[in-house]
């Protein structure tokens, strides 16, 4: 009985504390979990097309904030060795079968990787929400909180977002991404999270197009490490075009 009383007391204390948080403070809590300086990971991406066909890709990636990233596909065999290099807002793609490098810029960075629903920007950067958006609390329950985000700079990929936050983990469980005019574009649902030291991070998520029926992409992190040392010469065209 004593243990039950203690647990109830702790739960009530947590709820009282969480209800007093401002929208900005919730964004800070999300950013503490989600944003990172450097990370290295292996991930599997499944792209489901409206005709029912699916394609699976596996890639490894090294990322430094929102400025630098090097990503290499290891599966399927046809895509093996294809690499993406991001440097300061520019992106190059290296195609080993043709030994050719293509540069893409501007709005092309918002195109879907391998025809999926995660854009190049989604997969090659980490930025703090608090830095990009003004936030307001839309609604709240005992367990979740919904926050509306409006971009400080309307040229970002998603000028508006509606985020449902789990109060215990301080992580988004659902995100609605909208474009100019607050028109919904995509919806993301977090399917699984894991602890990495003091950090909680989504390791499995599904993002659905709201513009094309029956189209979705699932992303699963198979291994991930934060705070890794990444030498500057990793993010160069020499690394991009290096032949194994």
GUTI-403497 format. One record per atom (N, C-alpha, C, O): x, z, y. Coordinates in steps of 0.2 Angstrom, whole numbers, padded with zeros to 4 digits, always signed. Layout:
<sites>
XZY/...
</sites>
This chain:
<sites>
+0004+0000-0006/+0000+0000+0000/+0004+0000+0006/+0003-0004+0011/+0010+0004+0006/+0014+0004+0012/+0017-0002+0013/+0018-0004+0019/+0019-0006+0008/+0022-0013+0009/+0017-0017+0012/+0019-0021+0016/+0011-0017+0010/+0006-0022+0012/+0005-0020+0020/+0004-0025+0024/+0005-0014+0022/+0004-0012+0029/+0010-0015+0033/+0009-0018+0038/+0016-0014+0030/+0022-0017+0034/+0021-0024+0035/+0023-0027+0040/+0019-0028+0029/+0019-0035+0030/+0014-0037+0035/+0015-0042+0039/+0008-0034+0035/+0003-0036+0040/+0005-0034+0047/+0004-0038+0051/+0009-0029+0048/+0011-0027+0054/+0016-0032+0057/+0016-0034+0063/+0021-0035+0052/+0026-0040+0054/+0022-0046+0056/+0024-0050+0061/+0017-0048+0052/+0013-0054+0053/+0010-0054+0060/+0010-0059+0064/+0007-0048+0062/+0003-0048+0068/+0008-0048+0074/+0007-0051+0079/+0014-0045+0073/+0019-0045+0078/+0022-0052+0079/+0023-0054+0085/+0022-0056+0074/+0025-0063+0075/+0020-0067+0078/+0021-0071+0083/+0013-0066+0076/+0008-0070+0079/+0007-0069+0087/+0006-0073+0091/+0008-0062+0088/+0007-0060+0095/+0013-0063+0099/+0012-0066+0105/+0019-0063+0097/+0025-0066+0100/+0024-0074+0101/+0025-0076+0106/+0022-0077+0095/+0021-0084+0096/+0016-0087+0101/+0016-0092+0104/+0010-0083+0101/+0005-0085+0106/+0007-0084+0113/+0004-0087+0117/+0013-0080+0114/+0015-0080+0121/+0020-0085+0123/+0022-0085+0129/+0022-0089+0119/+0027-0094+0120/+0024-0100+0124/+0018-0102+0123/+0028-0102+0129/+0026-0108+0133/+0027-0115+0129/+0031-0114+0124/+0025-0120+0132/+0026-0127+0128/+0034-0128+0128/+0036-0131+0123/+0037-0127+0134/+0044-0128+0134/+0048-0124+0129/+0053-0126+0126/+0046-0117+0129/+0049-0113+0124/+0048-0116+0117/+0053-0115+0113/+0043-0118+0115/+0042-0121+0109/+0046-0127+0108/+0049-0128+0102/+0047-0131+0113/+0051-0137+0112/+0058-0135+0111/+0062-0138+0107/+0061-0130+0114/+0067-0127+0113/+0068-0125+0106/+0074-0126+0103/+0063-0122+0103/+0063-0120+0096/+0064-0125+0091/+0068-0125+0087/+0060-0131+0093/+0060-0137+0089/+0067-0140+0089/+0070-0142+0084/+0070-0140+0096/+0076-0143+0097/+0082-0140+0093/+0087-0143+0091/+0081-0133+0093/+0086-0129+0089/+0087-0131+0082/+0092-0130+0079/+0081-0133+0079/+0081-0135+0072/+0083-0142+0071/+0087-0144+0067/+0080-0147+0076/+0080-0154+0075/+0087-0157+0078/+0089-0162+0075/+0089-0155+0084/+0094-0159+0087/+0101-0156+0084/+0101-0151+0082/+0106-0161+0085/+0112-0159+0082/+0117-0163+0086/+0116-0169+0089/+0124-0161+0086/+0129-0164+0089/+0132-0170+0084/+0133-0175+0086/+0133-0168+0078/+0135-0172+0073/+0132-0171+0066/+0130-0165+0065/+0131-0176+0062/+0128-0176+0056/+0131-0181+0051/+0132-0187+0054/+0131-0180+0045/+0132-0185+0040/+0127-0184+0034/+0126-0179+0032/+0124-0190+0032/+0119-0189+0027/+0118-0196+0023/+0121-0201+0025/+0115-0195+0017/+0113-0200+0012/+0106-0200+0012/+0103-0194+0011/+0103-0205+0013/+0095-0205+0013/+0093-0211+0009/+0096-0217+0008/+0086-0211+0006/+0083-0216+0003/+0077-0218+0007/+0073-0213+0009/+0076-0224+0008/+0070-0226+0012/+0066-0231+0008/+0068-0236+0005/+0059-0230+0008/+0055-0234+0004/+0050-0237+0009/+0046-0234+0013/+0050-0244+0009/+0045-0248+0014/+0040-0250+0010/+0041-0254+0005/+0033-0248+0012/+0027-0251+0008/+0024-0256+0013/+0022-0254+0018/+0023-0262+0010/+0020-0267+0014/+0012-0268+0013/+0010-0265+0007/+0009-0271+0017/+0001-0271+0016/-0001-0275+0010/-0006-0273+0007/+0003-0279+0007/+0001-0283+0001/+0003-0279-0005/+0002-0281-0011/+0005-0272-0004/+0006-0268-0010/+0014-0268-0012/+0015-0264-0016/+0018-0273-0010/+0025-0273-0012/+0029-0267-0009/+0027-0265-0003/+0033-0265-0012/+0038-0260-0010/+0045-0262-0011/+0047-0265-0015/+0049-0260-0006/+0056-0261-0006/+0060-0254-0005/+0058-0250+0000/+0065-0253-0009/+0069-0246-0008/+0076-0248-0006/+0079-0252-0008/+0078-0244-0001/+0085-0244+0002/+0088-0237+0002/+0085-0232+0002/+0094-0237+0000/+0098-0231+0001/+0104-0232+0006/+0107-0238+0005/+0105-0228+0010/+0111-0229+0015/+0114-0222+0016/+0111-0217+0015/+0120-0223+0019/+0124-0217+0021/+0125-0218+0029/+0126-0223+0031/+0125-0212+0032/+0126-0213+0040/+0130-0207+0043/+0129-0201+0040/+0133-0208+0048/+0137-0204+0052/+0134-0204+0059/+0134-0210+0062/+0132-0199+0062/+0129-0199+0069/+0132-0194+0073/+0133-0188+0071/+0133-0196+0079/+0135-0191+0085/+0130-0192+0090/+0130-0196+0094/+0126-0187+0091/+0120-0186+0096/+0117-0193+0096/+0115-0196+0091/+0115-0195+0103/+0111-0201+0103/+0116-0207+0105/+0113-0213+0107/+0122-0206+0105/+0127-0211+0108/+0131-0215+0102/+0132-0221+0103/+0132-0212+0097/+0136-0216+0092/+0133-0215+0085/+0131-0209+0083/+0134-0220+0081/+0131-0220+0074/+0134-0225+0070/+0135-0231+0072/+0136-0224+0064/+0138-0229+0059/+0134-0228+0052/+0134-0223+0049/+0131-0233+0050/+0126-0233+0045/+0128-0239+0040/+0129-0244+0042/+0128-0237+0033/+0130-0242+0028/+0125-0242+0023/+0124-0236+0020/+0122-0248+0021/+0118-0248+0015/+0122-0248+0009/+0127-0252+0008/+0120-0245+0004/+0123-0245-0003/+0118-0247-0008/+0121-0249-0014/+0112-0248-0007/+0107-0251-0012/+0101-0254-0008/+0100-0251-0002/+0098-0259-0010/+0099-0263-0016/+0106-0267-0016/+0109-0267-0011/+0108-0269-0022/+0114-0273-0022/+0115-0279-0017/+0120-0280-0014/+0109-0282-0015/+0109-0288-0010/+0111-0285-0003/+0114-0289+0001/+0109-0279-0002/+0111-0276+0005/+0117-0272+0005/+0119-0269+0011/+0120-0271-0001/+0126-0267-0001/+0132-0269+0004/+0133-0275+0004/+0134-0264+0008/+0139-0266+0013/+0137-0268+0020/+0141-0269+0024/+0130-0269+0020/+0127-0271+0027/+0128-0264+0031/+0126-0259+0029/+0131-0265+0037/+0132-0259+0041/+0129-0260+0048/+0129-0266+0051/+0127-0254+0051/+0125-0254+0058/+0130-0250+0062/+0131-0244+0060/+0132-0252+0068/+0136-0248+0072/+0133-0247+0079/+0131-0252+0082/+0131-0241+0081/+0129-0240+0088/+0134-0237+0092/+0137-0232+0090/+0134-0240+0098/+0139-0237+0103/+0136-0237+0110/+0135-0243+0113/+0134-0232+0113/+0132-0232+0120/+0126-0237+0121/+0126-0240+0126/+0121-0236+0117/+0115-0241+0118/+0116-0248+0116/+0111-0252+0116/+0121-0250+0113/+0122-0256+0110/+0122-0255+0102/+0125-0250+0100/+0120-0260+0099/+0120-0260+0091/+0123-0267+0088/+0121-0272+0091/+0127-0266+0084/+0130-0272+0080/+0128-0271+0073/+0128-0266+0070/+0126-0277+0069/+0125-0277+0062/+0130-0281+0059/+0131-0287+0061/+0133-0279+0054/+0138-0283+0050/+0135-0285+0043/+0133-0280+0040/+0135-0291+0042/+0133-0294+0036/+0138-0296+0031/+0141-0301+0033/+0140-0292+0026/+0146-0294+0022/+0146-0301+0018/+0151-0304+0017/+0140-0302+0016/+0139-0309+0012/+0141-0315+0016/+0144-0320+0014/+0140-0314+0023/+0142-0320+0027/+0148-0318+0031/+0150-0322+0035/+0150-0312+0031/+0156-0310+0035/+0155-0311+0042/+0159-0314+0046/+0149-0309+0044/+0146-0310+0051/+0144-0304+0055/+0141-0300+0051/+0145-0304+0061/+0142-0298+0065/+0138-0300+0070/+0139-0305+0074/+0132-0297+0071/+0127-0299+0076/+0126-0293+0080/+0125-0287+0078/+0125-0294+0087/+0124-0289+0092/+0117-0289+0094/+0114-0294+0095/+0113-0283+0094/+0107-0283+0097/+0106-0277+0102/+0110-0273+0102/+0102-0279+0107/+0102-0274+0113/+0094-0273+0115/+0090-0276+0112/+0094-0269+0120/+0087-0268+0123/+0081-0266+0118/+0082-0262+0114/+0076-0270+0119/+0070-0268+0115/+0071-0270+0108/+0067-0267+0104/+0076-0274+0106/+0077-0275+0099/+0079-0269+0095/+0078-0268+0089/+0081-0264+0099/+0083-0257+0096/+0077-0254+0093/+0078-0249+0089/+0071-0256+0095/+0065-0253+0093/+0062-0256+0088/+0056-0254+0085/+0065-0261+0085/+0062-0265+0079/+0063-0261+0073/+0068-0256+0073/+0059-0262+0068/+0060-0258+0062/+0065-0260+0057/+0067-0266+0056/+0069-0255+0055/+0075-0256+0051/+0072-0259+0044/+0068-0256+0041/+0075-0264+0042/+0073-0268+0035/+0066-0269+0035/+0063-0268+0029/+0062-0270+0040/+0055-0272+0040/+0051-0265+0040/+0045-0266+0039/+0054-0259+0040/+0050-0253+0039/+0048-0251+0046/+0048-0254+0051/+0045-0244+0046/+0042-0241+0052/+0047-0237+0056/+0045-0234+0061/+0053-0236+0053/+0058-0232+0057/+0062-0237+0061/+0065-0242+0058/+0063-0236+0067/+0067-0241+0071/+0074-0239+0071/+0076-0234+0068/+0078-0244+0074/+0085-0242+0074/+0087-0236+0078/+0091-0232+0076/+0083-0235+0083/+0084-0229+0087/+0082-0223+0083/+0085-0218+0084/+0076-0223+0080/+0074-0217+0076/+0080-0215+0071/+0081-0209+0070/+0083-0220+0068/+0088-0218+0063/+0095-0217+0065/+0100-0215+0061/+0097-0219+0071/+0104-0218+0074/+0105-0214+0080/+0110-0214+0083/+0100-0209+0081/+0101-0205+0087/+0098-0198+0086/+0093-0197+0082/+0101-0193+0089/+0097-0186+0090/+0097-0184+0097/+0102-0183+0100/+0091-0183+0100/+0090-0181+0107/+0086-0175+0107/+0081-0175+0103/+0087-0171+0112/+0082-0165+0113/+0076-0167+0116/+0076-0171+0121/+0070-0165+0113/+0064-0167+0116/+0063-0164+0123/+0060-0167+0128/+0066-0158+0124/+0065-0155+0131/+0068-0159+0136/+0066-0158+0142/+0074-0162+0134/+0077-0166+0139/+0073-0173+0141/+0074-0175+0147/+0069-0175+0136/+0066-0181+0137/+0058-0181+0140/+0056-0185+0143/+0055-0175+0138/+0048-0175+0139/+0046-0168+0143/+0049-0163+0143/+0040-0169+0147/+0036-0163+0150/+0031-0162+0144/+0028-0166+0141/+0030-0155+0143/+0026-0153+0138/+0020-0149+0140/+0021-0145+0145/+0014-0149+0137/+0009-0145+0138/+0005-0143+0131/+0005-0147+0127/+0003-0137+0131/-0001-0135+0125/-0008-0137+0125/-0012-0136+0130/-0010-0141+0120/-0016-0144+0119/-0021-0139+0116/-0027-0138+0118/-0019-0136+0110/-0023-0132+0106/-0019-0127+0102/-0013-0129+0101/-0022-0122+0099/-0018-0117+0095/-0022-0114+0090/-0028-0112+0091/-0020-0113+0084/-0023-0109+0079/-0018-0103+0077/-0013-0102+0080/-0020-0099+0072/-0015-0094+0070/-0009-0096+0067/-0004-0093+0067/-0009-0103+0064/-0003-0105+0060/+0000-0111+0064/+0006-0113+0062/-0004-0115+0068/-0001-0121+0071/-0002-0121+0078/-0006-0118+0081/+0001-0126+0081/+0001-0127+0088/+0001-0135+0090/+0006-0138+0087/-0003-0137+0094/-0002-0144+0096/+0000-0145+0103/-0003-0142+0108/+0005-0149+0104/+0008-0150+0110/+0008-0157+0112/+0010-0161+0108/+0006-0158+0118/+0006-0165+0121/+0013-0166+0125/+0014-0162+0129/+0016-0172+0124/+0022-0173+0127/+0021-0180+0131/+0018-0185+0129/+0024-0180+0138/+0024-0185+0142/+0031-0186+0144/+0034-0182+0147/+0033-0192+0143/+0040-0194+0145/+0042-0193+0152/+0038-0195+0156/+0048-0191+0154/+0050-0190+0161/+0052-0197+0163/+0052-0199+0169/+0054-0201+0158/+0056-0208+0159/+0052-0213+0155/+0053-0213+0149/+0048-0217+0158/+0043-0221+0154/+0046-0227+0150/+0042-0230+0147/+0053-0227+0151/+0056-0233+0147/+0058-0231+0140/+0060-0235+0136/+0057-0225+0138/+0059-0223+0131/+0054-0226+0126/+0049-0229+0128/+0056-0226+0120/+0052-0229+0115/+0045-0226+0114/+0041-0230+0113/+0044-0220+0115/+0038-0217+0114/+0036-0213+0120/+0038-0207+0121/+0033-0216+0125/+0031-0212+0131/+0027-0206+0131/+0027-0201+0135/+0023-0206+0125/+0018-0200+0124/+0019-0198+0117/+0020-0203+0112/+0018-0192+0115/+0018-0189+0109/+0013-0183+0108/+0013-0180+0113/+0010-0183+0102/+0006-0177+0101/+0009-0174+0095/+0009-0177+0089/+0011-0168+0095/+0015-0165+0090/+0011-0158+0087/+0009-0154+0091/+0010-0158+0081/+0008-0152+0078/+0013-0148+0075/+0017-0151+0071/+0014-0142+0077/+0020-0138+0075/+0018-0132+0071/+0013-0129+0072/+0021-0131+0065/+0020-0125+0061/+0024-0119+0064/+0030-0119+0066/+0020-0114+0066/+0023-0108+0070/+0028-0105+0066/+0033-0102+0069/+0028-0104+0059/+0033-0101+0055/+0039-0104+0055/+0045-0101+0057/+0039-0111+0054/+0046-0114+0054/+0048-0117+0060/+0054-0119+0061/+0044-0117+0065/+0045-0120+0072/+0047-0128+0071/+0052-0130+0074/+0044-0131+0066/+0045-0138+0065/+0039-0142+0066/+0033-0140+0064/+0039-0148+0068/+0034-0153+0068/+0031-0154+0060/+0035-0155+0056/+0025-0154+0059/+0022-0156+0053/+0018-0163+0054/+0017-0166+0049/+0017-0165+0060/+0014-0171+0061/+0015-0173+0068/+0015-0169+0073/+0017-0180+0069/+0018-0182+0076/+0014-0189+0077/+0015-0193+0072/+0011-0189+0082/+0008-0196+0084/+0012-0199+0090/+0012-0196+0095/+0014-0205+0089/+0019-0208+0094/+0014-0213+0097/+0011-0217+0094/+0014-0213+0104/+0010-0218+0108/+0015-0221+0113/+0020-0219+0115/+0012-0228+0115/+0016-0232+0119/+0013-0231+0126/+0009-0226+0128/+0015-0236+0131/+0012-0236+0137/+0004-0236+0137/+0001-0240+0133/+0001-0232+0141/-0006-0231+0141/-0008-0227+0136/-0014-0226+0135/-0004-0223+0133/-0005-0218+0128/-0009-0221+0122/-0013-0218+0119/-0007-0227+0120/-0010-0231+0114/-0006-0229+0108/+0000-0230+0108/-0009-0226+0103/-0006-0224+0097/-0002-0230+0093/-0005-0235+0093/+0004-0229+0091/+0008-0234+0088/+0010-0232+0081/+0009-0236+0076/+0012-0226+0080/+0014-0223+0073/+0012-0216+0072/+0011-0212+0077/+0011-0214+0066/+0010-0207+0064/+0015-0205+0059/+0016-0208+0054/+0018-0199+0060/+0023-0196+0055/+0020-0190+0052/+0018-0186+0056/+0021-0189+0046/+0019-0183+0042/+0025-0180+0039/+0028-0184+0035/+0027-0174+0040/+0033-0171+0036/+0030-0168+0030/+0025-0165+0029/+0034-0170+0024/+0032-0169+0017/+0036-0163+0014/+0033-0160+0010/+0042-0162+0017/+0046-0157+0014/+0051-0155+0019/+0054-0159+0023/+0053-0148+0019/+0058-0146+0024/+0063-0141+0020/+0061-0138+0015/+0069-0141+0022/+0074-0136+0019/+0078-0132+0024/+0078-0134+0030/+0081-0127+0022/+0085-0123+0026/+0092-0125+0026/+0095-0126+0020/+0096-0126+0031/+0103-0127+0032/+0106-0122+0036/+0107-0123+0042/+0108-0116+0033/+0110-0110+0037/+0104-0108+0041/+0099-0106+0038/+0105-0107+0047/+0100-0105+0052/+0095-0110+0054/+0090-0109+0057/+0097-0116+0052/+0093-0122+0054/+0088-0124+0049/+0089-0124+0043/+0082-0126+0051/+0077-0129+0046/+0076-0136+0048/+0076-0138+0054/+0076-0140+0043/+0076-0148+0045/+0071-0151+0040/+0071-0150+0034/+0067-0156+0042/+0063-0160+0038/+0068-0165+0033/+0072-0168+0036/+0067-0165+0027/+0071-0169+0022/+0067-0174+0019/+0069-0178+0016/+0060-0174+0020/+0056-0179+0017/+0050-0180+0022/+0046-0176+0024/+0049-0187+0024/+0044-0188+0029/+0041-0195+0028/+0044-0199+0025/+0035-0196+0030/+0032-0203+0029/+0029-0205+0036/+0026-0201+0040/+0031-0211+0038/+0028-0213+0045/+0024-0219+0043/+0026-0224+0040/+0018-0219+0046/+0013-0225+0045/+0012-0229+0052/+0011-0226+0057/+0012-0235+0051/+0010-0240+0057/+0002-0239+0058/-0002-0239+0054/+0001-0238+0064/-0006-0238+0067/-0008-0245+0069/-0014-0245+0072/-0004-0250+0069/-0005-0256+0071/-0006-0261+0066/-0009-0266+0066/-0004-0259+0060/-0004-0264+0054/-0007-0259+0048/-0004-0255+0046/-0013-0261+0045/-0016-0257+0040/-0012-0258+0034/-0009-0263+0032/-0011-0252+0030/-0008-0252+0024/+0000-0253+0024/+0003-0254+0019/+0003-0251+0030/+0010-0251+0030/+0013-0244+0032/+0010-0241+0036/+0017-0242+0028/+0021-0236+0029/+0028-0236+0026/+0030-0240+0022/+0031-0231+0028/+0038-0230+0026/+0040-0223+0025/+0038-0218+0029/+0043-0221+0019/+0045-0215+0017/+0052-0214+0018/+0056-0218+0015/+0055-0208+0021/+0062-0207+0021/+0063-0200+0018/+0060-0195+0020/+0068-0200+0014/+0070-0194+0010/+0078-0193+0011/+0082-0198+0009/+0080-0188+0014/+0087-0186+0014/+0089-0183+0007/+0086-0178+0005/+0094-0186+0004/+0096-0184-0002/+0102-0179-0001/+0103-0175-0006/+0106-0180+0004/+0111-0175+0006/+0112-0175+0013/+0112-0181+0016/+0114-0170+0016/+0115-0169+0023/+0119-0164+0025/+0119-0158+0022/+0124-0165+0030/+0128-0160+0032/+0128-0160+0040/+0129-0166+0043/+0128-0155+0043/+0128-0154+0051/+0135-0151+0053/+0138-0148+0049/+0136-0153+0059/+0142-0151+0062/+0149-0153+0059/+0154-0150+0059/+0149-0159+0056/+0155-0162+0053/+0159-0165+0058/+0157-0167+0064/+0166-0165+0056/+0171-0168+0061/+0170-0176+0060/+0171-0178+0054/+0169-0179+0065/+0169-0186+0065/+0174-0189+0070/+0173-0189+0076/+0180-0192+0068/+0185-0195+0072/+0182-0200+0076/+0178-0204+0074/+0184-0201+0082/+0182-0206+0087/+0183-0213+0084/+0178-0218+0085/+0188-0215+0080/+0189-0221+0077/+0184-0224+0072/+0184-0229+0070/+0180-0219+0070/+0174-0221+0065/+0169-0226+0068/+0167-0230+0065/+0168-0224+0075/+0163-0228+0078/+0166-0234+0082/+0165-0235+0088/+0169-0239+0078/+0172-0245+0081/+0170-0251+0077/+0168-0250+0072/+0172-0257+0080/+0170-0263+0077/+0175-0264+0071/+0173-0267+0066/+0181-0261+0071/+0185-0261+0065/+0182-0258+0059/+0183-0260+0054/+0179-0252+0060/+0176-0248+0055/+0170-0252+0052/+0168-0253+0046/+0166-0255+0057/+0160-0259+0056/+0162-0265+0051/+0158-0266+0046/+0167-0268+0053/+0169-0275+0049/+0174-0274+0044/+0177-0279+0041/+0176-0267+0042/+0181-0266+0037/+0179-0268+0030/+0173-0267+0028/+0183-0272+0027/+0181-0274+0020/+0184-0269+0015/+0190-0267+0015/+0179-0268+0010/+0181-0263+0005/+0185-0266+0000/+0187-0263-0005/
</sites>
